[in-house]
Amino acid sequence: MTAFVLVPGAHTGGWVWHEVAARLRAHGAEAHAVTPTGMRDPVGPEQALSGARLGEEAVDLGTHIDDVVRAVDQVPDGSDVVLVGHCYGIHPVLGAAARRTGRVARIVYLDTPPARDGDPALALVPDPEVRAGLAGADGSAPLDPAAPRDRAAWRRWGSLDGVPPGALDRLVALAAPQPYRTLTRPLRVSPEVAALPATGVLCTGNGSTVAILESQLGLGDPRLLALTEPQVRFLELAAGHWPMLSAPDELAEVLLRAAAGEGARLTPPSGPPVHLRPFLLDPPERARERTGHVDLYAPDGDGPRPAVLLVHGGPVPAGARPTPRDWPAYTGYARYLAERGVVAATVDHRLHDVSDYPTAAEDVATAVERVRADPRVDGDRIALWFFSGGGLLSAGWLARPPAWLRCVAATYPVLAPAPGWGVDPAFRPVEAVRSAGELPVVLTRVGRELPQIAATVAAFLDSARECGARVEVVDLPDGHHGFETIDHTDQAREAVHRAADSVLARLRS
């Protein structure tokens, strides 16, 4: 028999699992929902919150690990124990697995990234302001340890898509303060625990998919290599961050599949990754000038000329080599634009994690000033061209377009952050376009886009229509995300020409 031990995320108790647990039992499995010390569960055994919390200094990660170990010890011998951790819950799950390795058949990561040896659970909190409030200014004392007390506050922990109003009300009413030492104590992940069978359940409504993991793996992030081990599987679930509340039937089915060892495998990339394949055009070679993190490609002839700054996507791992300004797509675009008579520039900005958007935005602003200051550049005729995850960096320019910015271009862009990313609300082009005024926008849309990204493009275009923004769409129906090095077709080449024609027309008007 399979016995599921279900561990909730921060501020919640075993009550969040009760519908899922009932469905698992109906399928013949055991199911035990853990209520960590300090949390409460009015449906299960009552824990007096005032007595269980024991003050801020008494409860830490070790306390919650003990809670999970006790639950494992209650499972009869002979049962296959599957430990399921949602969000923060993966930390006590892994801690308990280290103490009961021989009892654990599989670990399930429910909409939570892999926890690494030495990391505190605080690293899993997506919203930077929430992290700061929980950790405190000195990293050891909370500024605001209270539980989220309204629906807007809970959205900062992840997508609430599909959660019924009654369940949302319970989420608010039953939330308990999270003892901050449960979040700040480092987790130790032993090699024995890392070798256990594991399944990641990716909640697509919260911005996580197998395709996204594969693309990140292709960028050379060494932290993801552990996910390619043969004992690791992945399953997708069409739900937000709280599938136990929004889709209990579907979640129970996915957990049963995980226990059976089903799921996709990630494999290390073989051959050159897609972003390092040749550019679909063959513009003439051209010398570039490198100053700091900016490369400049000057056209032939006298200036000053209009300029286009190409802003790469991401996140890109800090150790990835070559860096984006040396990727064939960006060098190809830059040579092509310079051949057409404008100054082209590329920049390596520091978008290494979804928390880095403010830093990357500063890098882009610095690069813009560097380009505008060049004597070969007409500083009053500048276009910014954003790609992929760099699309979020367009928000500030759309919201407050300077007079010298003649055009914003975006190619297969992300135009709204996924709920689970915890990105600053300032980086939402979907809303910023409402303030763009007369600023022209040239958007290249690919038909074979990832659904999560396509939804942000659709929302952006809806906003643009509502406010009358000047958006031109260049469609490539059969194109993929990153088509310039994937789709070497006449239609793809034509899409590049059309987008460039539109940008250059606005620079020269």
Secondary structure as the mmCIF struct_conf table of DSSP 4:
data_model
#
loop_
_struct_conf.conf_type_id
_struct_conf.id
_struct_conf.beg_label_comp_id
_struct_conf.beg_label_asym_id
_struct_conf.beg_label_seq_id
_struct_conf.end_label_comp_id
_struct_conf.end_label_asym_id
_struct_conf.end_label_seq_id
STRN STRN1 THR A 2 VAL A 7
TURN_TY1_P TURN_TY1_P1 ALA A 10 HIS A 11
HELX_RH_3T_P HELX_RH_3T_P1 GLY A 14 TRP A 17
HELX_RH_AL_P HELX_RH_AL_P1 HIS A 18 ALA A 26
TURN_TY1_P TURN_TY1_P2 HIS A 27 GLY A 28
STRN STRN2 GLU A 30 ALA A 33
TURN_TY1_P TURN_TY1_P3 THR A 37 GLY A 38
BEND BEND1 PRO A 42 PRO A 45
HELX_RH_AL_P HELX_RH_AL_P2 LEU A 49 ARG A 53
TURN_TY1_P TURN_TY1_P4 GLU A 56 ALA A 58
HELX_RH_AL_P HELX_RH_AL_P3 LEU A 61 ASP A 73
TURN_TY1_P TURN_TY1_P5 GLN A 74 GLN A 74
BEND BEND2 VAL A 75 VAL A 75
HELX_LH_PP_P HELX_LH_PP_P1 PRO A 76 PRO A 76
TURN_TY1_P TURN_TY1_P6 ASP A 77 GLY A 78
BEND BEND3 SER A 79 SER A 79
STRN STRN3 ASP A 80 HIS A 86
HELX_RH_3T_P HELX_RH_3T_P2 CYS A 87 GLY A 89
HELX_RH_AL_P HELX_RH_AL_P4 ILE A 90 ARG A 99
BEND BEND4 ARG A 100 ARG A 100
HELX_RH_3T_P HELX_RH_3T_P3 THR A 101 ARG A 103
STRN STRN4 VAL A 104 LEU A 110
BEND BEND5 ASP A 111 ASP A 111
HELX_LH_PP_P HELX_LH_PP_P2 PRO A 113 ALA A 115
TURN_TY1_P TURN_TY1_P7 ASP A 117 GLY A 118
STRN STRN5 PRO A 120 PRO A 120
HELX_RH_3T_P HELX_RH_3T_P4 ALA A 121 LEU A 124
HELX_RH_AL_P HELX_RH_AL_P5 PRO A 128 ALA A 135
TURN_TY1_P TURN_TY1_P8 ALA A 137 ASP A 138
BEND BEND6 GLY A 139 ALA A 141
BEND BEND7 LEU A 143 LEU A 143
HELX_LH_PP_P HELX_LH_PP_P3 ALA A 146 PRO A 148
BEND BEND8 ASP A 150 ASP A 150
HELX_RH_AL_P HELX_RH_AL_P6 ARG A 151 ARG A 155
TURN_TY1_P TURN_TY1_P9 ARG A 156 TRP A 157
BEND BEND9 GLY A 158 GLY A 158
TURN_TY1_P TURN_TY1_P10 ASP A 161 GLY A 162
HELX_RH_AL_P HELX_RH_AL_P7 PRO A 165 LEU A 174
HELX_RH_AL_P HELX_RH_AL_P8 TYR A 180 THR A 184
BEND BEND10 ARG A 185 ARG A 185
STRN STRN6 PRO A 186 PRO A 186
HELX_LH_PP_P HELX_LH_PP_P4 LEU A 187 LEU A 187
HELX_RH_AL_P HELX_RH_AL_P9 PRO A 191 ALA A 194
TURN_TY1_P TURN_TY1_P11 ALA A 195 ALA A 195
BEND BEND11 LEU A 196 LEU A 196
STRN STRN7 ALA A 198 CYS A 203
HELX_RH_3T_P HELX_RH_3T_P5 THR A 204 ASN A 206
TURN_TY1_P TURN_TY1_P12 GLY A 207 GLY A 207
HELX_RH_AL_P HELX_RH_AL_P10 VAL A 210 GLY A 218
TURN_TY1_P TURN_TY1_P13 LEU A 219 GLY A 220
HELX_RH_3T_P HELX_RH_3T_P6 PRO A 222 THR A 228
BEND BEND12 GLU A 229 GLU A 229
TURN_TY1_P TURN_TY1_P14 PRO A 230 GLN A 231
STRN STRN8 VAL A 232 LEU A 237
BEND BEND13 ALA A 238 ALA A 239
BEND BEND14 HIS A 241 HIS A 241
HELX_RH_AL_P HELX_RH_AL_P11 PRO A 243 SER A 246
HELX_RH_AL_P HELX_RH_AL_P12 PRO A 248 ALA A 259
TURN_TY1_P TURN_TY1_P15 ALA A 260 GLY A 261
BEND BEND15 GLY A 263 GLY A 263
STRN STRN9 ALA A 264 ALA A 264
BEND BEND16 GLY A 271 PRO A 272
HELX_RH_3T_P HELX_RH_3T_P7 VAL A 274 LEU A 276
BEND BEND17 ARG A 277 ARG A 277
HELX_LH_PP_P HELX_LH_PP_P5 PRO A 278 PHE A 279
BEND BEND18 LEU A 280 LEU A 281
HELX_LH_PP_P HELX_LH_PP_P6 PRO A 283 GLU A 285
STRN STRN10 GLU A 289 THR A 291
TURN_TY1_P TURN_TY1_P16 GLY A 292 HIS A 293
STRN STRN11 VAL A 294 TYR A 297
HELX_LH_PP_P HELX_LH_PP_P7 ALA A 298 PRO A 299
BEND BEND19 ASP A 300 GLY A 301
BEND BEND20 GLY A 303 GLY A 303
STRN STRN12 ARG A 305 VAL A 311
BEND BEND21 GLY A 314 GLY A 314
TURN_TY1_P TURN_TY1_P17 ALA A 318 GLY A 319
BEND BEND22 ARG A 321 PRO A 322
HELX_RH_3T_P HELX_RH_3T_P8 PRO A 324 ASP A 326
BEND BEND23 TRP A 327 TRP A 327
HELX_RH_AL_P HELX_RH_AL_P13 PRO A 328 GLU A 339
TURN_TY1_P TURN_TY1_P18 ARG A 340 GLY A 341
BEND BEND24 VAL A 342 VAL A 342
STRN STRN13 VAL A 343 VAL A 347
BEND BEND25 ASP A 353 ASP A 353
HELX_RH_3T_P HELX_RH_3T_P9 VAL A 354 ASP A 356
HELX_RH_AL_P HELX_RH_AL_P14 TYR A 357 ALA A 373
BEND BEND26 ASP A 374 ASP A 374
TURN_TY1_P TURN_TY1_P19 PRO A 375 ARG A 376
STRN STRN14 VAL A 377 PHE A 387
HELX_RH_3T_P HELX_RH_3T_P10 SER A 388 SER A 394
HELX_RH_AL_P HELX_RH_AL_P15 ALA A 395 ALA A 399
BEND BEND27 ARG A 400 ARG A 400
TURN_TY1_P TURN_TY1_P20 ALA A 403 TRP A 404
STRN STRN15 LEU A 405 THR A 411
BEND BEND28 TYR A 412 TYR A 412
BEND BEND29 ALA A 416 ALA A 416
HELX_RH_3T_P HELX_RH_3T_P11 PRO A 419 TRP A 421
TURN_TY1_P TURN_TY1_P21 PRO A 425 ALA A 426
HELX_RH_AL_P HELX_RH_AL_P16 PRO A 429 ALA A 432
HELX_RH_3T_P HELX_RH_3T_P12 VAL A 433 SER A 435
TURN_TY1_P TURN_TY1_P22 GLY A 437 GLU A 438
STRN STRN16 VAL A 441 ARG A 448
HELX_RH_AL_P HELX_RH_AL_P17 PRO A 451 CYS A 467
TURN_TY1_P TURN_TY1_P23 GLY A 468 GLY A 468
STRN STRN17 VAL A 471 HIS A 480
TURN_TY1_P TURN_TY1_P24 HIS A 481 GLY A 482
HELX_RH_3T_P HELX_RH_3T_P13 PHE A 483 THR A 485
TURN_TY1_P TURN_TY1_P25 ILE A 486 ILE A 486
BEND BEND30 THR A 489 THR A 489
HELX_RH_AL_P HELX_RH_AL_P18 ASP A 490 ARG A 508
#
